[in-house]
């Protein structure tokens, strides 16, 4: 991997991780179009550590309250009745589906699921699903329930397929469940922390392995790409929270459809390889 590729992919990761447009799909597509080869699922997982570090800092106060309430709940009945204690459990429970399915489908995530025909198809299909949810969702609730955490957790797990979008899946589920856009967005960010950090740390040995196929990033390149993803990701969080409080997701819906169709055209004309 050359330095330009590492820098560009770090920028792409930071810009797309929190938007409902699939960061893994964008890393897959940009890497293929720009350099003719897939940077790989492990590279994606490790650079996501940067964007999740941005979540840790942006939501530091909230996360501190959740962690504190969760530990207090072991000995305090009063703590177990707080919203923070319940939310902490919702994050833990909602993280279970992607953790289990990520282990079960580890090999497919690195191979079969990265086929660009699949990416293009799910980009379009889930754009339509998001549009329906955005139009029909009642958006009457800000407080989550246990059912919400399970449902949005399984929606997050669908993002193991590039093109679905982790944030897009959870936001879509949240809207269908009647949550307000900002409430669904906040939970989506928090829900990502255990799963993405786990996947990133788990993938560090793989991305450092220089014997496999595809471009290999040096340790310095991985660090720079991850730091860039952190800085850009932090700015993206702040922008998205302001945006969703006043706008629908229609711009992302149309973007996904256009990108999905463009990908299909490139694949059909053999301009880019599917694998």
Secondary structure, DSSP 8 states (H G I E B T S, - for coil): --HHHHHHHHHHHHHHTTTTT-HHHHHHHHHHHHHSS---HHHHHHHHHHHHHHHHHHTHHHHHHHHHHHHHTTT-HHHHTSHHHHHHHHHHHHHHHHHHHHHHTHHHHHTGGG-HHHHHHHHHHHHHHHHHHHHH----B-S--HHHHHHHHHHHHGGGSTTS-HHHHHHHHHHHTTB-HHHHHHHHHHHHHHHHHHHHHHHHHHHH--SSSS----HHHHHHHHHHHHHHHHHHHHHHHHHHTT--SHHHHHHHHHHHHHHHHHHHTTSS---
